[in-house]
Amino acid sequence: MTVKVGILGAGFIGRLHALNLKADARVSLVGVADAVPAAAARLAAEAQTAPLPDLAALLDAGADAVYVTTPNTHHVEPVLSLLAHGAHVFSEKPMATSLDGASRIRRAAERSRGVYQIGFNRRFANVYAFARRLIDDGRLRPIAAQLKHNRGELRQPPWTADPKVTGGYLYETPVHLFDMARFLFGNVADVQGWARQSLYAEPDAFTLLLRFHSGLIASLTSVAHASWLFPSERVEIYGDHVAVVTEELERAAFSPGARAQVEAIDCAAMPFEQKWGYVIEDRLFIDAVLGERPPAVTAADGYRATELVEASYRAAREGRSIALPLPEPAAS
């Protein structure tokens, strides 16, 4: 069976997925749609498919599945429309930029006959898969952790500094770290933290403390004006005299004991789309559409990541610890 796929949103991430899918023999790209016709035309030419005006045109072209790669604040309505139609949906992160939007999508995904998968690619990146295997194999029993995810600036591209597009700084790249915390350590019991607004028109520096149901404690920091000093992303996980450290998506090292030889992986030479997990997540989505496996990252995962972002904003705004789960908005 060939899966007919459409791309809604012809920016950087839409292009990345389109080219991955073009290389999958199980996929036929039926079109690329974007609010900017020239952008749709450019990507359609590169991916050897048709430029189309909108979501309705993608469905009219016979799309079984649609990748929603629009800006953050424009995910909810097209996803809801597609799920109501019964289409399969791959939505780039974040699921939504409000708890209400995330709740609406989660409920719609539960009702729809279509598959829904959220784009948290880092789950499939080699460095985090390495850390997860250590935990799953019982070689590392996490007790405490430090997580850092910075941006160098919010100037290029300019829309990264516009909350009307991103939904807020934490919903841009830092949301990946909230999902990674759950992926590695399970659900969070409560969060407290602080934020500063220094250089941009929104809070742009965060220090958060997370306590997990497992008992693990973690700090999470994210700064929007960190100058791209390597590594901009780093996770340190500590167990009983053992530790693993990741440095961006480039490498990871595991110390299995106080005087033991360190084990390491180095992914620097790998192609970007493989190193960052995009190839695997796209393959797994098509697997799910074909009924070969459940979606790799579920609507429930997307909802919990949004919930963590909202809890973090509340904790910083209100100056108190916020317990999870948050009350879910009533169905509308």
C-alpha positions as a printed Julia matrix, in Angstrom:
332×3 Matrix{Float64}:
   0.0    0.0    0.0
   1.16   3.51  -0.86
   0.39   6.27   1.64
  -0.58   9.56  -0.01
   0.88  12.41   2.06
   0.41  16.16   1.91
   2.56  18.85   3.55
   0.87  21.9    5.12
   3.59  24.47   5.7
   6.6   24.89   3.41
   9.18  26.25   5.84
  12.39  24.63   7.08
  10.73  21.79   8.97
   8.17  21.12   6.24
  11.02  20.76   3.77
  12.89  18.39   6.06
   9.9   16.06   6.37
   9.01  16.31   2.69
  12.49  15.19   1.6
  12.5   12.34   4.14
   9.13  11.16   2.87
  10.18  11.48  -0.76
  12.89   8.9   -0.01
  10.37   6.43   1.49
   9.14   4.0   -1.16
   5.86   3.57   0.74
   4.95   7.27   0.32
   3.54   9.32  -2.52
   3.63  13.09  -1.95
   0.41  14.58  -3.34
   1.21  18.22  -2.7
   2.62  21.05  -0.61
   0.38  23.87   0.62
   1.43  27.15   2.2
  -0.13  30.56   2.81
   2.76  31.96   0.73
   2.32  30.53  -2.8
   5.97  31.06  -3.73
   7.08  28.99  -0.73
   4.75  26.16  -1.69
   6.03  26.31  -5.28
   9.69  26.15  -4.23
   9.27  23.12  -1.99
   6.9   21.37  -4.4
   9.5   21.68  -7.15
  12.24  20.27  -4.92
  10.04  17.42  -3.68
   8.63  16.77  -7.19
   5.02  17.25  -6.21
   2.26  19.82  -6.76
   2.03  23.28  -5.15
  -1.45  23.68  -3.65
  -3.23  26.62  -2.02
  -4.54  25.18   1.26
  -5.52  22.21   3.41
  -8.75  21.59   1.51
  -6.74  21.22  -1.7
  -4.47  18.63  -0.07
  -7.51  16.57   0.9
  -9.02  17.02  -2.56
  -5.74  15.69  -3.99
  -6.37  12.47  -2.08
  -4.06  12.86   0.92
  -4.44   9.99   3.38
  -2.13  11.77   5.81
  -1.05  15.38   6.28
   2.01  16.83   7.98
   1.06  20.03   9.81
   4.28  22.07   9.78
   2.75  25.52  10.15
   3.89  28.02  12.83
   3.3   26.97  16.45
   0.17  29.01  17.01
  -1.44  27.62  13.85
  -1.52  23.92  14.71
  -4.86  23.47  16.45
  -7.45  24.26  13.78
  -5.92  22.31  10.87
  -5.25  19.31  13.13
  -8.84  19.34  14.42
 -10.15  19.62  10.87
  -8.03  16.7    9.68
  -8.95  14.46  12.61
 -12.65  15.2   12.05
 -12.13  14.22   8.4
 -10.58  10.91   9.51
  -7.18  11.72   8.02
  -3.9   10.69   9.61
  -1.98  13.6   11.15
   1.64  14.24  11.9
   1.79  17.54  13.79
   5.04  19.31  14.47
   5.61  20.37  18.05
   4.1   21.91  20.04
   0.74  20.15  20.04
  -0.84  23.5   20.94
   0.16  26.71  22.69
  -2.57  26.51  25.31
  -3.91  23.77  27.53
  -7.35  24.25  26.0
  -6.02  23.69  22.47
  -4.06  20.62  23.56
  -7.12  19.2   25.32
  -9.27  19.67  22.22
  -6.73  17.85  20.06
  -6.29  15.01  22.53
 -10.05  14.41  22.66
 -10.33  14.61  18.87
  -7.46  12.14  18.44
  -9.21   9.68  20.76
 -12.36   9.86  18.61
 -10.77   9.92  15.16
 -10.14   6.87  13.01
  -6.94   8.57  11.87
  -3.51   8.2   13.49
  -2.12  11.21  15.35
   1.61  11.62  16.06
   3.4   14.63  17.54
   6.85  15.67  16.32
   9.18  15.28  19.27
  12.11  14.14  17.15
  14.67  14.11  19.97
  13.19  10.88  21.32
  14.76   9.22  18.26
  18.09  11.06  18.32
  21.03   8.76  19.0
  22.24  10.52  22.15
  18.88  10.3   23.89
  18.23   6.77  22.68
  21.62   5.93  24.23
  20.56   7.43  27.58
  17.16   5.75  27.47
  18.74   2.32  26.81
  20.98   2.73  29.84
  17.89   3.4   31.96
  15.82   0.61  30.4
  18.67  -1.89  30.83
  19.0   -1.0   34.52
  22.57   0.26  34.16
  21.5    3.75  35.24
  18.79   4.28  37.85
  18.2    8.06  37.75
  18.24   9.94  41.05
  18.85  13.51  39.91
  19.31  15.39  36.65
  20.17  18.72  35.06
  18.67  19.75  31.73
  19.67  22.79  29.67
  18.27  24.03  26.37
  19.34  27.49  25.2
  18.92  29.56  22.08
  21.67  31.87  20.95
  19.23  34.65  20.06
  15.7   35.4   18.92
  16.73  37.54  15.95
  17.15  35.07  13.11
  14.58  34.26  11.97
  12.76  37.3   13.39
   9.5   35.44  14.08
  11.2   33.5   16.91
  10.81  36.66  19.04
   7.08  37.0   18.34
   4.86  35.17  20.87
   1.95  35.54  18.46
   3.81  33.09  16.21
   5.66  30.9   18.73
   3.11  30.93  21.56
   5.91  32.01  23.9
   9.62  31.24  24.15
   9.15  27.93  26.0
   6.94  26.66  23.18
   9.68  27.1   20.59
  12.71  24.86  21.12
  12.61  24.43  24.95
   9.39  22.39  24.72
  11.57  19.54  23.44
  13.3   19.4   26.81
   9.99  19.16  28.67
   9.08  16.17  26.53
  12.56  14.69  27.0
  12.2   14.97  30.78
   9.01  12.87  30.63
  10.52  10.47  28.09
  13.47   9.74  30.37
  11.99  10.09  33.85
   8.19   9.76  33.7
   5.53  12.2   34.85
   6.23  15.32  36.88
   4.56  15.8   40.27
   5.22  19.53  40.64
   7.26  22.37  39.22
   8.5   25.64  40.63
  10.71  28.24  39.06
  11.64  31.73  38.12
  11.88  33.76  34.92
  13.36  37.08  33.78
  12.42  39.35  30.92
  15.67  41.03  29.93
  16.28  41.48  26.2
  13.06  40.51  24.45
   9.37  41.35  24.74
   8.61  38.24  26.82
  10.3   36.22  29.58
  13.58  35.06  28.04
  15.46  33.26  30.84
  14.09  30.44  33.0
  15.31  28.35  35.91
  12.89  25.58  36.87
  12.88  22.81  39.47
  10.98  19.61  38.69
  10.04  16.83  41.09
   8.93  13.57  39.48
   6.56  10.92  40.79
   9.53   8.55  40.79
  11.24  10.75  43.4
  13.82  12.06  40.93
  14.61  15.77  41.18
  15.82  17.88  38.26
  16.73  21.42  37.33
  15.85  22.8   33.9
  17.29  26.02  32.53
  16.68  27.81  29.27
  17.96  31.21  28.09
  17.03  32.89  24.82
  20.18  35.02  24.48
  23.03  32.57  25.11
  25.13  33.33  21.95
  25.01  29.76  20.58
  27.89  28.68  22.82
  28.29  24.91  22.42
  26.58  22.87  23.74
  23.32  24.8   23.61
  21.56  21.6   24.7
  22.88  19.36  27.47
  21.4   16.71  29.76
  23.19  15.25  32.78
  21.65  12.26  34.58
  23.05  10.94  37.86
  22.5    7.56  39.48
  24.35   5.52  42.12
  27.94   6.58  41.31
  27.12   6.46  37.6
  26.23   9.25  35.19
  25.44   9.98  31.56
  25.97  13.34  29.86
  24.73  14.42  26.42
  26.08  17.34  24.4
  23.51  18.58  21.91
  22.76  15.81  19.4
  26.47  15.32  18.8
  27.74  12.97  21.49
  27.04  11.29  24.81
  29.23   9.72  27.49
  28.4    7.23  30.23
  30.47   6.65  33.35
  29.47   3.21  34.72
  31.4    3.62  37.98
  33.72   5.86  39.95
  36.84   4.28  38.43
  35.42   2.55  35.38
  36.15   3.22  31.73
  33.78   5.72  30.15
  31.57   4.57  27.28
  30.76   7.12  24.59
  29.06   7.64  21.26
  29.98  10.35  18.75
  27.4   11.28  16.1
  29.05  14.42  14.74
  29.63  12.97  11.27
  26.09  11.67  10.82
  23.69  13.47   8.43
  21.62  16.06  10.28
  18.24  14.46   9.58
  19.46  11.13  10.98
  21.38  12.54  13.94
  18.39  14.58  15.08
  15.94  11.67  14.8
  13.82  13.01  11.93
  14.34  10.02   9.63
  13.23   7.55  12.3
  10.19   9.54  13.42
   8.95   9.87   9.83
   9.42   6.18   9.2
   7.56   5.31  12.41
   4.66   7.58  11.46
   4.23   5.8    8.13
   4.48   2.48   9.98
   1.59   3.62  12.19
  -0.5    4.79   9.24
  -0.04   1.34   7.7
  -1.21  -0.27  10.93
   2.15  -1.83  11.72
   2.55  -0.16  15.13
   0.86   2.46  17.36
   1.99   6.08  16.96
   5.47   6.57  18.4
   4.62   9.82  20.22
   0.97  10.06  21.18
  -1.62  12.75  21.72
  -1.26  12.11  25.46
   2.48  12.85  25.17
   1.77  16.08  23.33
  -0.79  17.13  25.94
   1.59  16.47  28.86
   4.37  18.54  27.24
   1.97  21.47  26.8
   0.82  21.01  30.38
   4.42  21.21  31.62
   5.03  24.42  29.69
   1.85  25.96  31.09
   2.75  24.87  34.64
   6.21  26.4   34.24
   4.79  29.73  33.1
   2.36  29.7   36.03
   5.08  28.85  38.53
   7.26  31.72  37.31
   4.34  34.15  37.12
   2.8   33.29  40.5
   5.98  32.57  42.44
   4.81  29.24  43.82
   5.0   25.5   43.24
   2.45  24.18  40.74
   1.15  20.64  41.21
   0.47  18.39  38.23
  -1.68  17.34  36.55
  -3.35  20.69  35.93
  -7.17  20.72  35.82
  -8.12  19.86  32.25
 -10.29  22.44  30.48
 -13.91  21.45  30.03
 -14.86  20.08  26.62
 -16.28  22.78  24.36
